[in-house]
Amino acid sequence: MSDREKANHRTNPLAGRSRYWFMLVLCSGLFSALTLGFADDQVPWMISRQVAEGLSSARMKAAPEKKTVPAKTSKAEVPEASWKYLVIHHSGTSRGNVQSIHQEHRQRRDADGNRWLGIAYHFVIGNGEGMADGAVEATFRWSEQIHGAHAGNSLVNARGIGICLIGDFEKQPPTKAQLRSVAELVQELAAKHQIPRSGLIGHSSVRATACPGRLFPLERIRKLIPEG
């Protein structure tokens, strides 16, 4: 302690004691702030214990891959019919969804002049324009297990599951998400209904049409199904 500080201490004995308490309070405050860094209510410049734990190797493990097609999507509301074909279509449009196709198909009439019941297909797979990319949605025809109106052939309509992917595959190919979804869907349906590889067909197999488009890899998808 300098001569001046000794003199001050003699004239003001409380000065040294005040300085001591000030330093004690300051250190206590810093300790509290650091401690809060490990609590859930941390100060802004500290990470919480929850975040710290999230950075650990145990939390960095990859989550198991989820199925593209939820089980409830391919489950009908009534006992499933006897299906023999899987018929692939494209919508021929750049965007769309079940509702838009349903409204458009309700305006159509069959050969006898009767209005269609609505959307012709049993499943629709989105491309990110109107439906989420790769999203699979079952229509009322699948839920109720009734015939389709998609093939232009009475036998294939009666025994064929119509699967429509949104897009014009004459102009551009389906998205990767769509291909993953259609691959999973056809494998599941083929296994459930014992549909052989030859039962997976494009719309053009039964009617003079470009559907499902030259850019759809039909043969690649077909090979995912075991031969009958």
N, C-alpha and C positions, 0 to 999 in steps of 0.2 A: 504494500500500500504506500503511495507517495506521501510526502510531507503534507501536501495540500489536502489529500483525502483523509489523512490522520487528523488534520485540523478540523475538517468538516465533520468527521465522525465524532470528535470531542464536542463540537458545538451543536451537532444535530445527531444524536445517537440513533434516532429512528430511521435515518436515511439508508444506512446499510441494511437494516432489517427490511425496509420497503423494497429495496432492490432485490433482496433474496426472495421475498414472496412473489415479486413480479416475474422473476425467472422461473419459479416453481409453477406458477399459473400458466406461463407460456409453454413450458415443456408438457404440462398436462394436456393443454389444448391440442398440441401437435400429436401427442399419443392418441387422443380420442379420434382425431381425424383419420389417422392411419388405421385405427381399429375399425372405423366405419367402412373402410374399404373392403372389409371382409364380411360385412353385413349386407342384407338385402336392400336397405335404404342408404346406399353409398353416396358420398359426395360426388359431384359431377365428374371429377377427373380420375375417379377410381372405378374399377370394374367390380361387379358384385360377385359373391361366392357362386351364385348360380351360373353366371357367365364363365367364371374360371373353371368350374366343373365341366361345362360344355366344351371347353377346349382340350380336355383330357383325352387320351387315346381311346378310352372306353366309350366316349360319346361320339367319336369320329368314325365308328364302324358304320359301313353302308347299310341303310335300311333294306330289308328284303324287297325285291321287285314286286310291285302289285300287278295283278292281272289287268290286262287292258279292258277285257269284257267282264263287268261284274256278273256274278252268278245270277243275281235277280233279273238281269236283262234278258237272258236266254231262257228264263223259266216262265212257262205259260200259266195262265190262271185256271186252265182246265186240263184234263189229261191230254197229253200230246198225241196228235194224229200220226198216221203212218206216212212218213215222208220218204220220197225216193230220189229227189233231185235237190241240188243247191244251184240256184240260178243267179249269176252275177250280172248286175246292171251298173251303168253310170247314169247320173241324172241328165247329162248333156247340158248342164248349166254351171256357171261359175260359183253359184251360191245356192243355198236352200236348206230346208229342214223338214221334219215330219209334217209340221203344220202347213207350211207353204205348199208342199206336194199334195197333201190331203185336200186342201181347198181347190187346187187346180184339177185334181182327178175327180172331184165331186161334180165338176162341170161336164165330164165326159159321159158318153152313152155307149152301151154295148150294141151288138148287131141287131138286137130286137128293139132298140130305142130306149132301153131302160138305163137310168142313171147309174153310174158306178157307186158302190158303197162308200168309196173314198180312196185313200192312198192304196196303190196296187201292191205294194211290197210288204214283206213281213219285218224287215230290218232296214234301217238307214244308218249310214256311217258318215259323219261330218268331216269337212275339210278345213274348218276354221272360219268359214264364211257362212254364217247363219246357224251353225252348230260348232261346238268345240272340235278342234282337229283330232280325229280318231275316236270321237265319241260314238257309241253305239246305242241306238234307241229302237226298241221293239215297237211295232205298231199294233193297232187293234186286231189286225188279222192274225198276228202271232199270239196275242193274249187270249183270243177266242178260238184259236186253232181252226181258222176257216181258210178256204181256198184263196189263192192270189188272183190278180188280174194283170199280171206283168209280162206274160210270155207270148201271148197271141196264139196259144196252143192249149186246147182244153185239158189234155192229159197233164201237161207240165204245170198248168195253173192249178190243177187239183192236187197234184202230188209234189209240187216244187216249192221250196222255200225261196222267196224272192229277196235278194240282198242288193240294195242300191247304195252306191257310194256317190256322194255329192262331187260333181266335177265333170268336165268334158275331157275325156281321156283320148280324144282325137287330137286335142291341142296341147295338153300337158299331162304328165303322169300323175297318178295318185300320190298323196303325201306319204312320208315314211310312217307317220302315225296311222294313217288309213290302212296301209299294208299290214302293219302289225295287228291291227284290230280285225281285219277281214281274215287274216291267217288264223288267228286264235278262234274266231267265231266259226269258221268252216270246219276246223278240226274238232271243235267241241260238238257241233251239230252232227257231223259225219259219224263220230264215235257213238253218240247217243242214239242215232237212228240207223246205224249200220249202213251208211251210204258209201258205196265204193268210190274210188278215184274217178271212174267213168261217169259217176253221177254229178260231178261238179262241171257245170257247163256255163258258157256265156250266153247271153240273150240271142246272139247271132246264130247260135246252133239250132234254134228252132224257128227263127224268123229272119227275113232278109233285112238286116239292120247292121249298122256299124257297132252297136252296143255290145260289150262295154268299152269299146274304143281300142285302137291299135296300140296304145301306150300302156294298156293294162296288162300286167304279166300273168295272164291266165294260166299258162302252163306251169309257171313257177309255183303258183298257189295250188294248182291241182296236185302237184307232186308231194304236197304236205299230207295228203290223204293216202292211207294204205290202199294198195290194189285189192279189189274184191276177189 
